[in-house]
């Protein structure tokens, strides 16, 4: 049944709430007036450009995305295996490297999330199946290796239906992922968790 305009607006409330503080970076980052509550709205390209122009740091971007995950994930059930401390440590290392004139790659310091179908060394990879719920890979998938080489920073893994074989994002391991525009529906599969994370601005890249 199609939603009327009023119901659609109500269902979209998930995306309308921002609780990040409105402190301006101008006080701590000379030459910029960008506020912390808008960083999660940047694209991956914009994040990369602003890191290189010294308008923001990787740590600030990672914190902004983690705040969005904390805000929206309880309703959406999209991101798991959240690597908060590891991501912040990598972001600070990226910032330190940049200060020394080192660029780690085209995605230097840019945060991302990854579908739980791809193996990540030392981070549980389930493929949405109970058969692999305790699977702890000893090496990274090729795509993960290349993202690391590009300088990107992993925030967490996103939900997928079992073995990515469904048109609804509902796994026996993590349960159902909800659509940010209507939480009574799923965002579809097989990259439902990734789609919900992007739509809710938890990350610019997946």
NORGICOR-V933876 format. One record per residue. N is the residue number from 0. SS is DSSP state (A for helix, B for strand, O for the rest). PHI is phi in whole degrees, -180 to 180 (none if undefined). Layout:
<<N/SS/PHI> <N/SS/PHI>>
This chain:
<<0/O/none> <1/O/-71> <2/O/-79> <3/O/-81> <4/A/-60> <5/A/-65> <6/A/-66> <7/A/-64> <8/A/-63> <9/A/-64> <10/A/-68> <11/A/-84> <12/A/-64> <13/A/-55> <14/A/-89> <15/O/-95> <16/O/-100> <17/O/-125> <18/O/-115> <19/O/-66> <20/O/-62> <21/O/-95> <22/O/-60> <23/B/-84> <24/A/-71> <25/A/-58> <26/A/-74> <27/O/-119> <28/O/-130> <29/O/-59> <30/O/91> <31/O/-138> <32/O/-120> <33/O/-66> <34/B/-97> <35/A/-65> <36/A/-80> <37/A/-115> <38/A/-63> <39/A/-68> <40/A/-84> <41/O/-71> <42/O/-78> <43/A/-61> <44/A/-63> <45/A/-64> <46/A/-61> <47/A/-60> <48/A/-64> <49/A/-74> <50/A/-65> <51/A/-70> <52/O/-89> <53/O/66> <54/O/-77> <55/O/-140> <56/O/-109> <57/A/-62> <58/A/-60> <59/A/-65> <60/A/-68> <61/A/-63> <62/A/-62> <63/A/-64> <64/A/-69> <65/A/-62> <66/A/-65> <67/A/-65> <68/A/-63> <69/A/-62> <70/A/-73> <71/A/-99> <72/A/-62> <73/A/-58> <74/A/-88> <75/A/-99> <76/O/57> <77/O/-109> <78/B/-119> <79/B/-134> <80/O/49> <81/O/-66> <82/O/-100> <83/A/-60> <84/A/-66> <85/A/-64> <86/A/-65> <87/A/-67> <88/A/-63> <89/A/-67> <90/A/-65> <91/A/-65> <92/A/-66> <93/A/-64> <94/A/-66> <95/A/-65> <96/A/-64> <97/A/-65> <98/A/-63> <99/O/-91> <100/O/84> <101/O/-101> <102/O/-109> <103/O/-76> <104/O/160> <105/O/-65> <106/O/-112> <107/O/-49> <108/O/77> <109/O/-88> <110/B/-79> <111/B/-151> <112/B/-120> <113/B/-133> <114/B/-57> <115/O/-76> <116/O/-99> <117/O/-99> <118/O/-71> <119/B/-127> <120/O/-58> <121/O/78> <122/B/-124> <123/B/-50> <124/O/-129> <125/O/-103> <126/O/55> <127/O/70> <128/O/-125> <129/A/-64> <130/A/-62> <131/A/-120> <132/O/-65> <133/O/-110> <134/O/-75> <135/B/-118> <136/O/-60> <137/O/-99> <138/O/-151> <139/O/-88> <140/O/-65> <141/A/-56> <142/A/-63> <143/A/-69> <144/A/-58> <145/A/-70> <146/A/-66> <147/A/-63> <148/A/-63> <149/O/-82> <150/O/94> <151/O/-75> <152/B/-120> <153/B/-77> <154/B/-95> <155/B/173> <156/B/-105> <157/B/-109> <158/O/-66> <159/O/-147> <160/O/-63> <161/A/-53> <162/A/56> <163/A/62> <164/O/-109> <165/O/-161> <166/O/-95> <167/O/-126> <168/O/-90> <169/B/-145> <170/B/-108> <171/O/-69> <172/O/-85> <173/O/-110> <174/B/89> <175/B/-91> <176/O/-95> <177/O/-102> <178/B/-76> <179/O/-59> <180/O/-87> <181/B/-163> <182/O/-70> <183/O/-83> <184/O/-123> <185/O/-95> <186/O/-84> <187/O/85> <188/O/-130> <189/O/-95> <190/O/-96> <191/A/-63> <192/A/-64> <193/A/-65> <194/A/-63> <195/A/-65> <196/A/-65> <197/A/-66> <198/A/-63> <199/O/-88> <200/O/60> <201/O/-77> <202/O/-159> <203/O/-94> <204/O/-149> <205/O/-155>>
